[in-house]
Amino acid sequence: MNTLKTRRTIRRYRLDDIAPEILNDLLESACRTSTVGNMQTYSVVITRDAIRKAALMPPHFNQPMVQQAPVVLTFCIDLHRFSRWCELRKAVPGYNNLQWFVTGAIDTLLAAQTFCVAAEEAGLGICYLGTTTYNPQPIIDVLQLPALVFPITTITVGYPDEQPEQPDRLPLEAIVHQETYHNYTAEDINRLYAYKESLAENKQFVLDNQKETLAQVFTDVRYKKSDNEFFSEALLKALKAQGF
């Protein structure tokens, strides 16, 4: 069976620790992932200490798995290390710009996803925290990240203490385009989102939030324009403070 098709996000973990040699082996696997120019423009900060995990809680909106998971991994874009190497080898680096921030983000997220696949194959559970780029500055402060190092995603990892249902996914037809991009008609959108909108939990989601449609829950409650603009400003401010 293709285990990738049965994967699910784990937010509750057993108390069992993850042995350092197991974690290192998984990180070694992650470091074999594809990378632009063989430069590996990423670093990973491992957090096991309870006090430091507690300090990471507020930036991640106090999601309980940050403190409950035995290990929290912050995957960071890292143009600092490569730039230092260049400087020490009489080369002039030019990586403090948008192009290399994006390149670093691609490198980092590829490594993070490879780690997740390896971890799940080893019987561990993971949860991506999308909150990392909502509050980057306090994460930078807690982890003492130098210039040109920027947190892009956080992963909690541990042995699963739950077996949640798989969340719904759009059909492949909604995602894959043959040769050129096929724009969506209203009929396409209605068909492709019909299953998601029909789920009992999503219908309840709409009722609980006193909205007319599921889309309104996303635009008016979960990811509001005003919030998006506020966090965008914080992101840009943190980027500039880190030297990009």
C-alpha positions as a LaTeX table, in Angstrom:
\begin{tabular}{lrrr}
\hline
Residue & $x$ (\AA) & $y$ (\AA) & $z$ (\AA) \\
\hline
Met1 & 0.00 & 0.00 & 0.00 \\
Asn2 & 1.18 & 3.54 & $-0.78$ \\
Thr3 & 1.57 & 4.98 & 2.74 \\
Leu4 & 1.57 & 8.52 & 1.37 \\
Lys5 & $-2.10$ & 8.10 & 0.49 \\
Thr6 & $-2.99$ & 7.07 & 4.03 \\
Arg7 & $-1.06$ & 9.77 & 5.88 \\
Arg8 & $-2.73$ & 12.09 & 8.37 \\
Thr9 & $-1.65$ & 14.97 & 10.54 \\
Ile10 & $-0.86$ & 14.07 & 14.16 \\
Arg11 & $-1.38$ & 16.65 & 16.89 \\
Arg12 & $-1.27$ & 14.39 & 19.98 \\
Tyr13 & 1.85 & 12.45 & 20.92 \\
Arg14 & 2.87 & 9.77 & 23.40 \\
Leu15 & 5.33 & 10.70 & 26.14 \\
Asp16 & 8.05 & 8.57 & 24.52 \\
Asp17 & 11.10 & 10.59 & 23.54 \\
Ile18 & 12.73 & 10.33 & 20.12 \\
Ala19 & 16.25 & 8.94 & 20.41 \\
Pro20 & 18.88 & 11.36 & 19.05 \\
Glu21 & 20.25 & 8.70 & 16.69 \\
Ile22 & 16.78 & 8.21 & 15.16 \\
Leu23 & 16.26 & 11.94 & 14.73 \\
Asn24 & 19.73 & 12.39 & 13.25 \\
Asp25 & 19.12 & 9.56 & 10.79 \\
Leu26 & 15.89 & 11.21 & 9.63 \\
Leu27 & 17.62 & 14.57 & 9.28 \\
Glu28 & 20.40 & 12.95 & 7.27 \\
Ser29 & 17.72 & 11.61 & 4.93 \\
Ala30 & 16.18 & 15.06 & 4.69 \\
Cys31 & 19.55 & 16.56 & 3.76 \\
Arg32 & 19.72 & 14.28 & 0.70 \\
Thr33 & 16.79 & 16.12 & $-0.86$ \\
Ser34 & 17.15 & 18.25 & $-3.99$ \\
Thr35 & 18.72 & 21.68 & $-3.49$ \\
Val36 & 19.54 & 24.60 & $-5.76$ \\
Gly37 & 23.20 & 24.61 & $-6.78$ \\
Asn38 & 23.98 & 21.96 & $-4.14$ \\
Met39 & 24.11 & 24.87 & $-1.68$ \\
Gln40 & 21.67 & 23.61 & 1.00 \\
Thr41 & 20.46 & 27.06 & 1.97 \\
Tyr42 & 18.64 & 25.87 & 5.09 \\
Ser43 & 19.21 & 25.07 & 8.75 \\
Val44 & 17.08 & 23.17 & 11.25 \\
Val45 & 16.78 & 24.18 & 14.91 \\
Ile46 & 15.84 & 21.30 & 17.22 \\
Thr47 & 13.89 & 22.27 & 20.32 \\
Arg48 & 13.50 & 19.72 & 23.11 \\
Asp49 & 13.83 & 21.97 & 26.17 \\
Ala50 & 10.46 & 22.54 & 27.87 \\
Ile51 & 11.19 & 26.17 & 28.73 \\
Arg52 & 12.14 & 27.03 & 25.16 \\
Lys53 & 9.12 & 25.17 & 23.81 \\
Ala54 & 6.98 & 27.24 & 26.17 \\
Ala55 & 8.57 & 30.37 & 24.72 \\
Leu56 & 7.62 & 29.19 & 21.22 \\
Met57 & 3.98 & 28.67 & 22.22 \\
Pro58 & 2.73 & 32.29 & 21.86 \\
Pro59 & 4.11 & 32.84 & 18.32 \\
His60 & 2.33 & 29.62 & 17.34 \\
Phe61 & $-0.96$ & 30.84 & 18.85 \\
Asn62 & $-0.53$ & 28.52 & 21.85 \\
Gln63 & $-1.20$ & 25.37 & 19.86 \\
Pro64 & $-0.80$ & 22.60 & 22.48 \\
Met65 & 1.27 & 20.25 & 20.32 \\
Val66 & 4.18 & 22.73 & 20.47 \\
Gln67 & 4.69 & 21.89 & 24.13 \\
Gln68 & 3.38 & 18.33 & 24.08 \\
Ala69 & 5.54 & 17.04 & 21.22 \\
Pro70 & 8.91 & 15.67 & 22.35 \\
Val71 & 10.63 & 17.48 & 19.49 \\
Val72 & 9.88 & 20.72 & 17.68 \\
Leu73 & 11.83 & 21.41 & 14.49 \\
Thr74 & 12.07 & 24.91 & 13.04 \\
Phe75 & 13.19 & 24.78 & 9.41 \\
Cys76 & 14.93 & 28.02 & 8.47 \\
Ile77 & 16.07 & 29.63 & 5.27 \\
Asp78 & 19.81 & 30.07 & 5.86 \\
Leu79 & 21.81 & 32.36 & 3.60 \\
His80 & 24.06 & 33.27 & 6.53 \\
Arg81 & 26.18 & 30.12 & 6.48 \\
Phe82 & 26.87 & 30.14 & 2.74 \\
Ser83 & 27.60 & 33.89 & 2.78 \\
Arg84 & 30.09 & 33.41 & 5.63 \\
Trp85 & 31.83 & 30.67 & 3.63 \\
Cys86 & 32.05 & 32.99 & 0.63 \\
Glu87 & 33.50 & 35.81 & 2.72 \\
Leu88 & 36.12 & 33.53 & 4.27 \\
Arg89 & 37.12 & 32.33 & 0.79 \\
Lys90 & 37.65 & 35.80 & $-0.74$ \\
Ala91 & 34.29 & 35.73 & $-2.57$ \\
Val92 & 31.62 & 38.44 & $-2.41$ \\
Pro93 & 28.15 & 37.00 & $-1.64$ \\
Gly94 & 24.98 & 38.56 & $-3.05$ \\
Tyr95 & 22.23 & 36.56 & $-1.40$ \\
Asn96 & 20.40 & 39.17 & 0.72 \\
Asn97 & 17.61 & 39.67 & $-1.82$ \\
Leu98 & 14.16 & 38.43 & $-2.81$ \\
Gln99 & 15.45 & 35.93 & $-5.37$ \\
Trp100 & 17.51 & 34.11 & $-2.79$ \\
Phe101 & 14.87 & 34.36 & $-0.10$ \\
Val102 & 12.56 & 32.47 & $-2.48$ \\
Thr103 & 15.35 & 30.05 & $-3.42$ \\
Gly104 & 16.05 & 29.45 & 0.26 \\
Ala105 & 12.37 & 28.88 & 0.94 \\
Ile106 & 12.19 & 26.26 & $-1.80$ \\
Asp107 & 15.31 & 24.51 & $-0.50$ \\
Thr108 & 14.05 & 24.58 & 3.07 \\
Leu109 & 10.56 & 23.32 & 2.34 \\
Leu110 & 11.89 & 20.49 & 0.17 \\
Ala111 & 14.09 & 19.39 & 3.07 \\
Ala112 & 11.20 & 19.73 & 5.52 \\
Gln113 & 8.88 & 17.61 & 3.41 \\
Thr114 & 11.53 & 14.95 & 2.89 \\
Phe115 & 12.00 & 14.83 & 6.65 \\
Cys116 & 8.25 & 14.40 & 7.15 \\
Val117 & 8.02 & 11.52 & 4.69 \\
Ala118 & 10.99 & 9.78 & 6.33 \\
Ala119 & 9.57 & 10.38 & 9.82 \\
Glu120 & 6.18 & 8.94 & 8.95 \\
Glu121 & 7.80 & 5.90 & 7.35 \\
Ala122 & 9.64 & 5.39 & 10.66 \\
Gly123 & 6.36 & 5.34 & 12.58 \\
Leu124 & 6.42 & 8.92 & 13.83 \\
Gly125 & 3.66 & 11.49 & 13.44 \\
Ile126 & 4.13 & 15.08 & 12.32 \\
Cys127 & 2.23 & 18.33 & 12.17 \\
Tyr128 & 3.14 & 21.33 & 10.04 \\
Leu129 & 2.64 & 24.65 & 11.82 \\
Gly130 & 1.57 & 27.30 & 9.32 \\
Thr131 & 1.91 & 29.89 & 12.06 \\
Thr132 & 5.69 & 30.22 & 11.60 \\
Thr133 & 5.44 & 33.03 & 9.06 \\
Tyr134 & 2.62 & 34.75 & 10.96 \\
Asn135 & 4.89 & 35.63 & 13.88 \\
Pro136 & 8.47 & 35.24 & 12.65 \\
Gln137 & 10.13 & 37.88 & 14.84 \\
Pro138 & 9.48 & 36.26 & 18.25 \\
Ile139 & 10.60 & 32.92 & 16.80 \\
Ile140 & 13.77 & 34.60 & 15.54 \\
Asp141 & 14.32 & 36.01 & 19.02 \\
Val142 & 13.70 & 32.73 & 20.89 \\
Leu143 & 15.97 & 30.75 & 18.57 \\
Gln144 & 18.58 & 33.53 & 18.33 \\
Leu145 & 18.69 & 33.47 & 14.54 \\
Pro146 & 21.39 & 35.70 & 12.98 \\
Ala147 & 21.03 & 37.88 & 9.90 \\
Leu148 & 19.97 & 36.09 & 6.71 \\
Val149 & 18.40 & 33.23 & 8.67 \\
Phe150 & 14.61 & 33.14 & 8.60 \\
Pro151 & 12.07 & 30.61 & 9.97 \\
Ile152 & 9.80 & 29.33 & 7.22 \\
Thr153 & 8.04 & 26.30 & 8.73 \\
Thr154 & 7.83 & 24.44 & 12.02 \\
Ile155 & 7.15 & 20.74 & 12.45 \\
Thr156 & 6.14 & 19.00 & 15.66 \\
Val157 & 7.14 & 15.35 & 15.73 \\
Gly158 & 6.60 & 12.39 & 18.04 \\
Tyr159 & 5.06 & 8.96 & 18.36 \\
Pro160 & 1.31 & 9.23 & 17.62 \\
Asp161 & $-1.20$ & 9.11 & 20.44 \\
Glu162 & $-4.21$ & 9.40 & 18.13 \\
Gln163 & $-5.56$ & 8.06 & 14.84 \\
Pro164 & $-7.56$ & 10.95 & 13.41 \\
Glu165 & $-9.66$ & 10.78 & 10.28 \\
Gln166 & $-7.97$ & 11.87 & 7.09 \\
Pro167 & $-9.00$ & 15.39 & 6.06 \\
Asp168 & $-10.71$ & 15.79 & 2.71 \\
Arg169 & $-8.74$ & 16.64 & $-0.41$ \\
Leu170 & $-9.84$ & 18.09 & $-3.73$ \\
Pro171 & $-10.01$ & 15.61 & $-6.63$ \\
Leu172 & $-6.95$ & 15.35 & $-8.85$ \\
Glu173 & $-8.88$ & 17.08 & $-11.62$ \\
Ala174 & $-8.85$ & 20.24 & $-9.51$ \\
Ile175 & $-5.07$ & 20.26 & $-9.19$ \\
Val176 & $-3.55$ & 18.87 & $-12.40$ \\
His177 & $-3.50$ & 20.75 & $-15.70$ \\
Gln178 & $-2.46$ & 19.11 & $-18.96$ \\
Glu179 & 0.03 & 21.08 & $-21.08$ \\
Thr180 & $-1.41$ & 24.52 & $-20.24$ \\
Tyr181 & $-3.41$ & 25.95 & $-17.36$ \\
His182 & $-7.12$ & 25.21 & $-17.70$ \\
Asn183 & $-9.09$ & 28.05 & $-16.17$ \\
Tyr184 & $-12.09$ & 27.10 & $-14.06$ \\
Thr185 & $-15.64$ & 27.79 & $-15.10$ \\
Ala186 & $-18.32$ & 28.29 & $-12.47$ \\
Glu187 & $-19.51$ & 24.77 & $-13.26$ \\
Asp188 & $-15.98$ & 23.43 & $-12.67$ \\
Ile189 & $-15.76$ & 25.13 & $-9.29$ \\
Asn190 & $-19.18$ & 23.87 & $-8.24$ \\
Arg191 & $-18.26$ & 20.30 & $-9.19$ \\
Leu192 & $-14.76$ & 20.30 & $-7.73$ \\
Tyr193 & $-15.81$ & 21.74 & $-4.36$ \\
Ala194 & $-19.08$ & 19.82 & $-4.07$ \\
Tyr195 & $-17.66$ & 17.01 & $-1.93$ \\
Lys196 & $-15.88$ & 19.37 & 0.48 \\
Glu197 & $-19.05$ & 21.42 & 0.89 \\
Ser198 & $-21.18$ & 18.31 & 1.43 \\
Leu199 & $-19.23$ & 16.99 & 4.42 \\
Ala200 & $-21.18$ & 17.08 & 7.67 \\
Glu201 & $-18.31$ & 18.63 & 9.60 \\
Asn202 & $-17.98$ & 21.43 & 7.07 \\
Lys203 & $-21.71$ & 22.08 & 7.10 \\
Gln204 & $-21.50$ & 22.30 & 10.89 \\
Phe205 & $-18.51$ & 24.62 & 10.52 \\
Val206 & $-20.71$ & 26.98 & 8.50 \\
Leu207 & $-23.52$ & 26.84 & 11.07 \\
Asp208 & $-21.20$ & 27.34 & 14.03 \\
Asn209 & $-19.75$ & 30.46 & 12.44 \\
Gln210 & $-23.18$ & 31.76 & 11.40 \\
Lys211 & $-22.22$ & 32.00 & 7.74 \\
Glu212 & $-23.98$ & 31.18 & 4.51 \\
Thr213 & $-21.19$ & 29.28 & 2.77 \\
Leu214 & $-17.99$ & 27.44 & 3.63 \\
Ala215 & $-16.01$ & 29.96 & 1.59 \\
Gln216 & $-17.25$ & 32.73 & 3.88 \\
Val217 & $-15.81$ & 30.87 & 6.88 \\
Phe218 & $-12.40$ & 31.10 & 5.24 \\
Thr219 & $-12.67$ & 34.72 & 4.10 \\
Asp220 & $-14.56$ & 36.19 & 7.07 \\
Val221 & $-13.35$ & 34.09 & 10.01 \\
Arg222 & $-10.27$ & 31.93 & 9.47 \\
Tyr223 & $-8.14$ & 34.00 & 7.08 \\
Lys224 & $-9.54$ & 37.52 & 7.02 \\
Lys225 & $-8.14$ & 40.17 & 4.69 \\
Ser226 & $-7.34$ & 42.47 & 7.62 \\
Asp227 & $-5.42$ & 39.70 & 9.37 \\
Asn228 & $-3.59$ & 38.79 & 6.16 \\
Glu229 & $-2.48$ & 42.39 & 5.71 \\
Phe230 & $-1.41$ & 42.70 & 9.36 \\
Phe231 & 0.69 & 39.53 & 9.25 \\
Ser232 & 2.11 & 40.50 & 5.86 \\
Glu233 & 3.43 & 43.73 & 7.37 \\
Ala234 & 4.97 & 41.80 & 10.27 \\
Leu235 & 6.57 & 39.36 & 7.82 \\
Leu236 & 8.10 & 42.13 & 5.71 \\
Lys237 & 9.35 & 43.93 & 8.81 \\
Ala238 & 11.03 & 40.77 & 10.09 \\
Leu239 & 12.56 & 40.10 & 6.67 \\
Lys240 & 14.14 & 43.53 & 6.60 \\
Ala241 & 15.38 & 43.14 & 10.17 \\
Gln242 & 17.07 & 39.87 & 9.15 \\
Gly243 & 18.92 & 41.61 & 6.34 \\
Phe244 & 16.86 & 40.63 & 3.29 \\
\hline
\end{tabular}
